[in-house]
Amino acid sequence: MRVLVVADDFTGACDTGVQFARPGRPCTVVFRPPQETLSVAVVDSESRHLSPRDAAERVRSALRDVDAATIVLKKIDSTFRGNVGSEVTAALDACPGRIALVIPAFPAGMRTTVGGHCRVNGVPLDQTEFARDPLSPVQSSAVAQLLGGALRTRLASDPNALRRAVDEAAPGDVVIVDAQTQSDIDDSLAVVAHELSRFVLVGSAGLGAAVGATLLGRPQIATPADGGTPPVTGTRASGVLGVVGSLSERSRRQVE
């Protein structure tokens, strides 16, 4: 089994890569396709704010040597910032014969997909602060439209619909999957767990967690009682400096 994750920024590479880390099974994050064979590798293409053409080329380069047995996860921003459509198209071009399985929801961050539309805290994506992002404003909440509108898309509202959509899909098609909870993501992935290399999996950390659990089992937290590392202790500092570079309103409220 080999897993290759391609993310468009460093934060996304790490928050998805960690979903595959287990004791004795490190997950490596790199900026170029690794020369050696790794069981799990995450490539940060640093392409979120490039032109669509340049972003697509970086994704194709990251996937250039992928074989048919490799499980491919194209990590995207859960609010669809960046060159999502061009990068998914490039991933399909680099992996001929595959179907894009798009499960963008990240319920832990209050990002859900309902009726093929992305919502943040229940609000349509294009009515949130992400519509005003200075570098990558989001113009729609419809996932099919956010993917660029040129790809053939099907919508699956539940695992049964997903099975039908996958069975009917042709290579190069896109299947968009609704999810409002992490269990929804897990249940949908279970439908195709025996054939993951048939797809270009597309999603955020929620999908990464489901894929990691499917392939490697749920991560276990070791305690000192069963041989785990004891908690780190130390002296209390007189002050703490936090540097927050996010433009998110939620981050601003957390700082306050």
C-alpha positions, 0 to 999 in steps of 0.5 A, a space after each residue: 500500500 502506498 498513499 500520496 497526498 498532494 496539498 496546496 499549502 503547508 498547513 493543509 499538508 500537515 493537518 492532513 498528513 498527521 491523520 496518517 501518522 502512527 507509532 513506528 509509521 511516520 508520515 513525511 511532508 515534502 515540497 517535491 515528489 520524493 525520490 524514495 518510495 514512502 508508504 505515506 508521503 505528503 507533497 506540498 505543492 505551494 500552489 494555492 495562490 499561483 495562477 491556475 495554469 501554474 498550479 495545475 502543472 505543479 499537481 501534475 508534476 507531483 503525480 507524474 510517477 503515480 502507479 495504478 495501485 497508489 492511493 491518491 488524496 488531493 487535499 483541498 481547502 475546506 472553504 475552496 480557496 485556491 485553484 481547486 478546479 484546475 488542480 482537481 482537473 490536473 490530478 485526473 489528467 495525471 491519473 487517467 482512468 480514475 474518478 474524482 471522489 469529492 468529500 470536502 466537508 470538515 465537520 470538526 471545523 463546522 464545514 458541511 456539504 448539504 445538497 452539493 453546497 458547502 456551508 460554514 456554521 450552517 451559512 452558505 459559503 458565498 455568504 461568509 467571510 470567505 467570499 471576501 478573502 483578499 487573495 482567493 474570494 469564493 464566489 459560490 457555495 455550489 461544489 460543482 461550480 467551485 470545481 470550475 463547471 467544466 467537469 462532469 459531476 454527480 451528487 451523492 446524498 448518502 452512501 446508497 446514492 454514492 454506490 449508484 453514482 460510482 457504478 454509473 460514473 465514467 473515468 474522469 467524472 466527479 462524484 460529490 458527496 454530502 456530509 454533515 458529520 465525521 460519521 457521514 464521511 466515514 460511512 461514505 468512505 466505507 462504501 468504496 474502501 476496497 477500491 480506493 485506488 480507483 479514485 482521486 480522493 478529494 477533500 480536507 482533513 475530515 476525509 484525510 482522517 477517514 482514509 487514515 482510519 480505514 487504512 491504518 486504524 484509529 490512532 491510539 493515545 498512549 498513556 504513561 500507564 501503558 508505556 506512553 510518553 509522560 506529559 511534559 512539565 516545566 515552569 510557568 512563563 511570566 508571559 506568552 506571545 502568540 503570533 496569529 497571521 490568519 485573516 479569519 474573523 474566528 481567529 480574531 475572536 479567539 485571540 480576543 
